[in-house]
């Protein structure tokens, strides 16, 4: 499990892959989010959302990948915080997990605003002490702003978390807080804020969805989707031109997630998976044929042992089997 988590996390760190996931999900594949305008953020969040007993120990949470987007429009910077959670298995409490992550982000923004205002207030106090030198009139926060630390003109940066399931199985867990609640009375639920999971899962994607992806993430998810059906997988890979040019990092993800054995040389940035699949299938066929031959040799050896007319050495030579294996077959009988 650790290997899967590590390799998917590293793969999704790539700004192009990261942006592609959000562009496909939010904008139907349009390149609205520019990977060059994405900047990595600290994925660690520290807070005390809840605890046991009287403990005051902080709870530390780690996101898989977190980036903020900055886009310049009319000299005004617009910001958006984007987070990705990679899942190799269905997480039954995903709505709560993501809700906590996003809430921590908003809490951090409020605290950042409060710190900024406290610093500004300190500077204003110093300025008032030197009012003879500084005649500028500075407005002060009202009581509500002062107590909360968040001023009326302050605004929060939107936070969007996207979950990507690197698994061919359908997502059969809840995708909203309401689905997790024991109460089903709509009158009560209407007063309970819901929180829904933004989900990309290969099993729930058709080719139209897959084609919204412009990077190798498409090939990764497409391969995972059909990884349990060898014939369908072979058909998909061999008929798709994009599988002839798949980056090495994507092939590594495919190998680890699906337990495939696609071979590639250390040199070169792209892998021809069509060719690799054909070579892998041929190797499996040869191995299977050899296993069949060996099984046939062992059956012959068993019959000779049963007749008892030959020595172990003679049976070993005749059946092309090690003498130790002949002894094992004799003991089995």
TORKOL-4160 file (C-alpha; in steps of 0.2 Angstrom, whole numbers, padded with zeros to 4 digits, m for minus):
333
<pt num="1" X="0000" Y="0000" Z="0000"/>
<pt num="2" X="0014" Y="0012" Z="0004"/>
<pt num="3" X="0022" Y="0010" Z="m0013"/>
<pt num="4" X="0005" Y="0014" Z="m0021"/>
<pt num="5" X="0003" Y="0030" Z="m0011"/>
<pt num="6" X="0020" Y="0036" Z="m0014"/>
<pt num="7" X="0020" Y="0034" Z="m0033"/>
<pt num="8" X="0003" Y="0041" Z="m0035"/>
<pt num="9" X="0008" Y="0056" Z="m0024"/>
<pt num="10" X="0024" Y="0059" Z="m0034"/>
<pt num="11" X="0015" Y="0057" Z="m0051"/>
<pt num="12" X="0001" Y="0070" Z="m0046"/>
<pt num="13" X="0014" Y="0083" Z="m0040"/>
<pt num="14" X="0018" Y="0087" Z="m0059"/>
<pt num="15" X="0009" Y="0103" Z="m0062"/>
<pt num="16" X="0003" Y="0098" Z="m0079"/>
<pt num="17" X="m0005" Y="0082" Z="m0073"/>
<pt num="18" X="m0012" Y="0091" Z="m0058"/>
<pt num="19" X="m0020" Y="0105" Z="m0069"/>
<pt num="20" X="m0026" Y="0092" Z="m0082"/>
<pt num="21" X="m0036" Y="0083" Z="m0068"/>
<pt num="22" X="m0045" Y="0099" Z="m0063"/>
<pt num="23" X="m0047" Y="0105" Z="m0081"/>
<pt num="24" X="m0056" Y="0089" Z="m0085"/>
<pt num="25" X="m0067" Y="0089" Z="m0070"/>
<pt num="26" X="m0071" Y="0107" Z="m0069"/>
<pt num="27" X="m0070" Y="0113" Z="m0087"/>
<pt num="28" X="m0074" Y="0098" Z="m0098"/>
<pt num="29" X="m0056" Y="0097" Z="m0103"/>
<pt num="30" X="m0054" Y="0116" Z="m0108"/>
<pt num="31" X="m0036" Y="0122" Z="m0103"/>
<pt num="32" X="m0043" Y="0135" Z="m0091"/>
<pt num="33" X="m0030" Y="0131" Z="m0077"/>
<pt num="34" X="m0013" Y="0135" Z="m0083"/>
<pt num="35" X="0000" Y="0123" Z="m0075"/>
<pt num="36" X="0013" Y="0137" Z="m0076"/>
<pt num="37" X="0002" Y="0148" Z="m0064"/>
<pt num="38" X="0001" Y="0134" Z="m0051"/>
<pt num="39" X="0012" Y="0135" Z="m0035"/>
<pt num="40" X="0015" Y="0122" Z="m0023"/>
<pt num="41" X="0008" Y="0125" Z="m0005"/>
<pt num="42" X="0013" Y="0117" Z="0012"/>
<pt num="43" X="0002" Y="0101" Z="0013"/>
<pt num="44" X="0003" Y="0101" Z="0032"/>
<pt num="45" X="m0012" Y="0107" Z="0042"/>
<pt num="46" X="m0012" Y="0109" Z="0061"/>
<pt num="47" X="m0027" Y="0112" Z="0072"/>
<pt num="48" X="m0037" Y="0105" Z="0086"/>
<pt num="49" X="m0054" Y="0101" Z="0078"/>
<pt num="50" X="m0058" Y="0088" Z="0091"/>
<pt num="51" X="m0049" Y="0078" Z="0104"/>
<pt num="52" X="m0051" Y="0065" Z="0118"/>
<pt num="53" X="m0054" Y="0070" Z="0136"/>
<pt num="54" X="m0045" Y="0086" Z="0141"/>
<pt num="55" X="m0031" Y="0084" Z="0128"/>
<pt num="56" X="m0025" Y="0100" Z="0120"/>
<pt num="57" X="m0012" Y="0091" Z="0108"/>
<pt num="58" X="m0014" Y="0098" Z="0091"/>
<pt num="59" X="m0020" Y="0087" Z="0077"/>
<pt num="60" X="m0009" Y="0087" Z="0061"/>
<pt num="61" X="m0016" Y="0083" Z="0044"/>
<pt num="62" X="m0007" Y="0080" Z="0028"/>
<pt num="63" X="m0015" Y="0082" Z="0011"/>
<pt num="64" X="m0007" Y="0073" Z="m0004"/>
<pt num="65" X="m0005" Y="0088" Z="m0015"/>
<pt num="66" X="m0010" Y="0106" Z="m0013"/>
<pt num="67" X="m0007" Y="0120" Z="m0025"/>
<pt num="68" X="m0014" Y="0138" Z="m0027"/>
<pt num="69" X="m0018" Y="0146" Z="m0043"/>
<pt num="70" X="m0015" Y="0164" Z="m0047"/>
<pt num="71" X="m0022" Y="0172" Z="m0063"/>
<pt num="72" X="m0019" Y="0190" Z="m0068"/>
<pt num="73" X="m0035" Y="0199" Z="m0074"/>
<pt num="74" X="m0035" Y="0218" Z="m0076"/>
<pt num="75" X="m0020" Y="0219" Z="m0064"/>
<pt num="76" X="m0030" Y="0210" Z="m0050"/>
<pt num="77" X="m0024" Y="0194" Z="m0044"/>
<pt num="78" X="m0038" Y="0180" Z="m0043"/>
<pt num="79" X="m0033" Y="0165" Z="m0032"/>
<pt num="80" X="m0040" Y="0148" Z="m0030"/>
<pt num="81" X="m0033" Y="0134" Z="m0019"/>
<pt num="82" X="m0034" Y="0116" Z="m0026"/>
<pt num="83" X="m0031" Y="0100" Z="m0017"/>
<pt num="84" X="m0030" Y="0082" Z="m0023"/>
<pt num="85" X="m0032" Y="0067" Z="m0013"/>
<pt num="86" X="m0025" Y="0051" Z="m0021"/>
<pt num="87" X="m0035" Y="0035" Z="m0016"/>
<pt num="88" X="m0029" Y="0017" Z="m0020"/>
<pt num="89" X="m0044" Y="0010" Z="m0011"/>
<pt num="90" X="m0062" Y="0017" Z="m0007"/>
<pt num="91" X="m0061" Y="0028" Z="0009"/>
<pt num="92" X="m0078" Y="0026" Z="0017"/>
<pt num="93" X="m0076" Y="0042" Z="0027"/>
<pt num="94" X="m0070" Y="0053" Z="0013"/>
<pt num="95" X="m0083" Y="0066" Z="0015"/>
<pt num="96" X="m0078" Y="0070" Z="0032"/>
<pt num="97" X="m0060" Y="0069" Z="0028"/>
<pt num="98" X="m0061" Y="0081" Z="0014"/>
<pt num="99" X="m0072" Y="0093" Z="0024"/>
<pt num="100" X="m0059" Y="0093" Z="0038"/>
<pt num="101" X="m0046" Y="0097" Z="0026"/>
<pt num="102" X="m0055" Y="0111" Z="0018"/>
<pt num="103" X="m0061" Y="0118" Z="0034"/>
<pt num="104" X="m0043" Y="0119" Z="0040"/>
<pt num="105" X="m0039" Y="0129" Z="0025"/>
<pt num="106" X="m0052" Y="0142" Z="0028"/>
<pt num="107" X="m0048" Y="0143" Z="0046"/>
<pt num="108" X="m0030" Y="0146" Z="0041"/>
<pt num="109" X="m0035" Y="0160" Z="0030"/>
<pt num="110" X="m0045" Y="0168" Z="0044"/>
<pt num="111" X="m0030" Y="0167" Z="0055"/>
<pt num="112" X="m0019" Y="0174" Z="0042"/>
<pt num="113" X="m0031" Y="0189" Z="0040"/>
<pt num="114" X="m0031" Y="0191" Z="0059"/>
<pt num="115" X="m0012" Y="0191" Z="0060"/>
<pt num="116" X="m0011" Y="0204" Z="0046"/>
<pt num="117" X="m0024" Y="0215" Z="0054"/>
<pt num="118" X="m0015" Y="0214" Z="0071"/>
<pt num="119" X="0002" Y="0219" Z="0063"/>
<pt num="120" X="m0007" Y="0234" Z="0054"/>
<pt num="121" X="m0015" Y="0239" Z="0071"/>
<pt num="122" X="0002" Y="0239" Z="0079"/>
<pt num="123" X="0009" Y="0250" Z="0066"/>
<pt num="124" X="m0006" Y="0262" Z="0067"/>
<pt num="125" X="m0003" Y="0263" Z="0086"/>
<pt num="126" X="0015" Y="0267" Z="0083"/>
<pt num="127" X="0009" Y="0280" Z="0070"/>
<pt num="128" X="m0003" Y="0288" Z="0083"/>
<pt num="129" X="0011" Y="0290" Z="0095"/>
<pt num="130" X="0021" Y="0300" Z="0083"/>
<pt num="131" X="0005" Y="0310" Z="0076"/>
<pt num="132" X="0015" Y="0326" Z="0076"/>
<pt num="133" X="0026" Y="0318" Z="0063"/>
<pt num="134" X="0012" Y="0309" Z="0054"/>
<pt num="135" X="m0004" Y="0318" Z="0051"/>
<pt num="136" X="m0013" Y="0305" Z="0041"/>
<pt num="137" X="m0030" Y="0299" Z="0048"/>
<pt num="138" X="m0031" Y="0281" Z="0049"/>
<pt num="139" X="m0047" Y="0272" Z="0051"/>
<pt num="140" X="m0049" Y="0259" Z="0064"/>
<pt num="141" X="m0059" Y="0242" Z="0064"/>
<pt num="142" X="m0076" Y="0242" Z="0072"/>
<pt num="143" X="m0079" Y="0231" Z="0087"/>
<pt num="144" X="m0086" Y="0216" Z="0077"/>
<pt num="145" X="m0070" Y="0216" Z="0066"/>
<pt num="146" X="m0059" Y="0218" Z="0080"/>
<pt num="147" X="m0066" Y="0203" Z="0090"/>
<pt num="148" X="m0066" Y="0192" Z="0075"/>
<pt num="149" X="m0050" Y="0197" Z="0067"/>
<pt num="150" X="m0059" Y="0196" Z="0050"/>
<pt num="151" X="m0064" Y="0212" Z="0043"/>
<pt num="152" X="m0080" Y="0216" Z="0032"/>
<pt num="153" X="m0069" Y="0219" Z="0017"/>
<pt num="154" X="m0059" Y="0203" Z="0019"/>
<pt num="155" X="m0063" Y="0188" Z="0008"/>
<pt num="156" X="m0059" Y="0170" Z="0008"/>
<pt num="157" X="m0050" Y="0161" Z="m0006"/>
<pt num="158" X="m0061" Y="0146" Z="m0013"/>
<pt num="159" X="m0054" Y="0129" Z="m0009"/>
<pt num="160" X="m0058" Y="0114" Z="m0020"/>
<pt num="161" X="m0053" Y="0096" Z="m0016"/>
<pt num="162" X="m0053" Y="0083" Z="m0030"/>
<pt num="163" X="m0052" Y="0064" Z="m0026"/>
<pt num="164" X="m0044" Y="0052" Z="m0038"/>
<pt num="165" X="m0047" Y="0034" Z="m0036"/>
<pt num="166" X="m0032" Y="0024" Z="m0043"/>
<pt num="167" X="m0042" Y="0007" Z="m0043"/>
<pt num="168" X="m0053" Y="m0002" Z="m0056"/>
<pt num="169" X="m0066" Y="m0005" Z="m0043"/>
<pt num="170" X="m0082" Y="0006" Z="m0043"/>
<pt num="171" X="m0083" Y="0019" Z="m0029"/>
<pt num="172" X="m0096" Y="0011" Z="m0017"/>
<pt num="173" X="m0093" Y="0022" Z="m0002"/>
<pt num="174" X="m0103" Y="0038" Z="0002"/>
<pt num="175" X="m0099" Y="0054" Z="m0008"/>
<pt num="176" X="m0108" Y="0066" Z="0004"/>
<pt num="177" X="m0110" Y="0069" Z="0022"/>
<pt num="178" X="m0129" Y="0067" Z="0021"/>
<pt num="179" X="m0126" Y="0049" Z="0015"/>
<pt num="180" X="m0116" Y="0045" Z="0031"/>
<pt num="181" X="m0130" Y="0052" Z="0043"/>
<pt num="182" X="m0142" Y="0040" Z="0052"/>
<pt num="183" X="m0156" Y="0052" Z="0050"/>
<pt num="184" X="m0165" Y="0052" Z="0033"/>
<pt num="185" X="m0179" Y="0064" Z="0038"/>
<pt num="186" X="m0178" Y="0078" Z="0024"/>
<pt num="187" X="m0185" Y="0091" Z="0037"/>
<pt num="188" X="m0170" Y="0088" Z="0048"/>
<pt num="189" X="m0157" Y="0086" Z="0033"/>
<pt num="190" X="m0163" Y="0103" Z="0026"/>
<pt num="191" X="m0155" Y="0111" Z="0041"/>
<pt num="192" X="m0139" Y="0100" Z="0040"/>
<pt num="193" X="m0126" Y="0107" Z="0028"/>
<pt num="194" X="m0120" Y="0094" Z="0016"/>
<pt num="195" X="m0103" Y="0091" Z="0009"/>
<pt num="196" X="m0100" Y="0082" Z="m0007"/>
<pt num="197" X="m0084" Y="0073" Z="m0013"/>
<pt num="198" X="m0078" Y="0078" Z="m0030"/>
<pt num="199" X="m0073" Y="0062" Z="m0037"/>
<pt num="200" X="m0063" Y="0055" Z="m0052"/>
<pt num="201" X="m0065" Y="0036" Z="m0053"/>
<pt num="202" X="m0060" Y="0025" Z="m0069"/>
<pt num="203" X="m0074" Y="0013" Z="m0067"/>
<pt num="204" X="m0087" Y="0028" Z="m0068"/>
<pt num="205" X="m0079" Y="0036" Z="m0083"/>
<pt num="206" X="m0083" Y="0033" Z="m0101"/>
<pt num="207" X="m0072" Y="0037" Z="m0116"/>
<pt num="208" X="m0079" Y="0054" Z="m0117"/>
<pt num="209" X="m0074" Y="0058" Z="m0099"/>
<pt num="210" X="m0057" Y="0050" Z="m0103"/>
<pt num="211" X="m0054" Y="0061" Z="m0118"/>
<pt num="212" X="m0056" Y="0076" Z="m0108"/>
<pt num="213" X="m0039" Y="0072" Z="m0100"/>
<pt num="214" X="m0025" Y="0079" Z="m0111"/>
<pt num="215" X="m0010" Y="0072" Z="m0102"/>
<pt num="216" X="m0004" Y="0054" Z="m0098"/>
<pt num="217" X="m0017" Y="0053" Z="m0084"/>
<pt num="218" X="m0029" Y="0048" Z="m0097"/>
<pt num="219" X="m0019" Y="0033" Z="m0101"/>
<pt num="220" X="m0016" Y="0029" Z="m0083"/>
<pt num="221" X="m0034" Y="0029" Z="m0079"/>
<pt num="222" X="m0039" Y="0020" Z="m0095"/>
<pt num="223" X="m0027" Y="0006" Z="m0091"/>
<pt num="224" X="m0033" Y="0004" Z="m0073"/>
<pt num="225" X="m0051" Y="0004" Z="m0079"/>
<pt num="226" X="m0048" Y="m0012" Z="m0089"/>
<pt num="227" X="m0034" Y="m0020" Z="m0079"/>
<pt num="228" X="m0045" Y="m0034" Z="m0074"/>
<pt num="229" X="m0050" Y="m0039" Z="m0091"/>
<pt num="230" X="m0035" Y="m0044" Z="m0101"/>
<pt num="231" X="m0043" Y="m0045" Z="m0118"/>
<pt num="232" X="m0052" Y="m0029" Z="m0117"/>
<pt num="233" X="m0036" Y="m0020" Z="m0110"/>
<pt num="234" X="m0026" Y="m0027" Z="m0125"/>
<pt num="235" X="m0039" Y="m0021" Z="m0137"/>
<pt num="236" X="m0040" Y="m0004" Z="m0130"/>
<pt num="237" X="m0021" Y="m0001" Z="m0129"/>
<pt num="238" X="m0017" Y="m0008" Z="m0146"/>
<pt num="239" X="m0031" Y="0002" Z="m0154"/>
<pt num="240" X="m0026" Y="0019" Z="m0146"/>
<pt num="241" X="m0012" Y="0029" Z="m0154"/>
<pt num="242" X="m0008" Y="0038" Z="m0137"/>
<pt num="243" X="m0002" Y="0022" Z="m0129"/>
<pt num="244" X="0013" Y="0023" Z="m0141"/>
<pt num="245" X="0019" Y="0038" Z="m0132"/>
<pt num="246" X="0017" Y="0036" Z="m0114"/>
<pt num="247" X="0029" Y="0045" Z="m0102"/>
<pt num="248" X="0040" Y="0034" Z="m0090"/>
<pt num="249" X="0032" Y="0041" Z="m0074"/>
<pt num="250" X="0015" Y="0035" Z="m0080"/>
<pt num="251" X="0020" Y="0018" Z="m0084"/>
<pt num="252" X="0028" Y="0016" Z="m0067"/>
<pt num="253" X="0011" Y="0021" Z="m0059"/>
<pt num="254" X="0003" Y="0008" Z="m0070"/>
<pt num="255" X="0015" Y="m0006" Z="m0065"/>
<pt num="256" X="0013" Y="m0002" Z="m0047"/>
<pt num="257" X="m0006" Y="0000" Z="m0046"/>
<pt num="258" X="m0011" Y="m0014" Z="m0058"/>
<pt num="259" X="0004" Y="m0026" Z="m0053"/>
<pt num="260" X="0009" Y="m0026" Z="m0072"/>
<pt num="261" X="0026" Y="m0030" Z="m0078"/>
<pt num="262" X="0028" Y="m0018" Z="m0093"/>
<pt num="263" X="0046" Y="m0018" Z="m0096"/>
<pt num="264" X="0055" Y="m0002" Z="m0102"/>
<pt num="265" X="0074" Y="0003" Z="m0104"/>
<pt num="266" X="0081" Y="0016" Z="m0092"/>
<pt num="267" X="0084" Y="0028" Z="m0107"/>
<pt num="268" X="0071" Y="0038" Z="m0116"/>
<pt num="269" X="0056" Y="0048" Z="m0109"/>
<pt num="270" X="0042" Y="0039" Z="m0118"/>
<pt num="271" X="0037" Y="0021" Z="m0119"/>
<pt num="272" X="0028" Y="0013" Z="m0133"/>
<pt num="273" X="0015" Y="0003" Z="m0123"/>
<pt num="274" X="0008" Y="m0005" Z="m0138"/>
<pt num="275" X="0024" Y="m0014" Z="m0141"/>
<pt num="276" X="0027" Y="m0017" Z="m0123"/>
<pt num="277" X="0010" Y="m0026" Z="m0121"/>
<pt num="278" X="0013" Y="m0037" Z="m0136"/>
<pt num="279" X="0030" Y="m0042" Z="m0129"/>
<pt num="280" X="0023" Y="m0045" Z="m0112"/>
<pt num="281" X="0009" Y="m0056" Z="m0119"/>
<pt num="282" X="0022" Y="m0066" Z="m0130"/>
<pt num="283" X="0033" Y="m0069" Z="m0115"/>
<pt num="284" X="0017" Y="m0075" Z="m0105"/>
<pt num="285" X="0013" Y="m0086" Z="m0119"/>
<pt num="286" X="0031" Y="m0094" Z="m0119"/>
<pt num="287" X="0031" Y="m0095" Z="m0100"/>
<pt num="288" X="0014" Y="m0104" Z="m0101"/>
<pt num="289" X="0020" Y="m0116" Z="m0114"/>
<pt num="290" X="0036" Y="m0120" Z="m0104"/>
<pt num="291" X="0025" Y="m0123" Z="m0089"/>
<pt num="292" X="0014" Y="m0135" Z="m0099"/>
<pt num="293" X="0030" Y="m0144" Z="m0105"/>
<pt num="294" X="0037" Y="m0145" Z="m0087"/>
<pt num="295" X="0020" Y="m0152" Z="m0081"/>
<pt num="296" X="0020" Y="m0165" Z="m0094"/>
<pt num="297" X="0038" Y="m0170" Z="m0090"/>
<pt num="298" X="0032" Y="m0172" Z="m0071"/>
<pt num="299" X="0017" Y="m0182" Z="m0076"/>
<pt num="300" X="0029" Y="m0194" Z="m0086"/>
<pt num="301" X="0041" Y="m0195" Z="m0071"/>
<pt num="302" X="0026" Y="m0200" Z="m0060"/>
<pt num="303" X="0021" Y="m0214" Z="m0071"/>
<pt num="304" X="0039" Y="m0221" Z="m0072"/>
<pt num="305" X="0040" Y="m0220" Z="m0053"/>
<pt num="306" X="0024" Y="m0229" Z="m0052"/>
<pt num="307" X="0030" Y="m0243" Z="m0063"/>
<pt num="308" X="0046" Y="m0245" Z="m0053"/>
<pt num="309" X="0056" Y="m0251" Z="m0068"/>
<pt num="310" X="0069" Y="m0236" Z="m0068"/>
<pt num="311" X="0081" Y="m0229" Z="m0056"/>
<pt num="312" X="0079" Y="m0210" Z="m0051"/>
<pt num="313" X="0094" Y="m0206" Z="m0062"/>
<pt num="314" X="0086" Y="m0214" Z="m0077"/>
<pt num="315" X="0070" Y="m0205" Z="m0074"/>
<pt num="316" X="0079" Y="m0188" Z="m0071"/>
<pt num="317" X="0088" Y="m0190" Z="m0088"/>
<pt num="318" X="0073" Y="m0196" Z="m0097"/>
<pt num="319" X="0061" Y="m0182" Z="m0091"/>
<pt num="320" X="0074" Y="m0168" Z="m0090"/>
<pt num="321" X="0071" Y="m0165" Z="m0072"/>
<pt num="322" X="0082" Y="m0162" Z="m0057"/>
<pt num="323" X="0085" Y="m0177" Z="m0047"/>
<pt num="324" X="0079" Y="m0168" Z="m0031"/>
<pt num="325" X="0063" Y="m0164" Z="m0040"/>
<pt num="326" X="0061" Y="m0183" Z="m0044"/>
<pt num="327" X="0063" Y="m0187" Z="m0026"/>
<pt num="328" X="0050" Y="m0174" Z="m0022"/>
<pt num="329" X="0038" Y="m0182" Z="m0034"/>
<pt num="330" X="0042" Y="m0200" Z="m0027"/>
<pt num="331" X="0037" Y="m0193" Z="m0009"/>
<pt num="332" X="0021" Y="m0186" Z="m0016"/>
<pt num="333" X="0016" Y="m0203" Z="m0022"/>
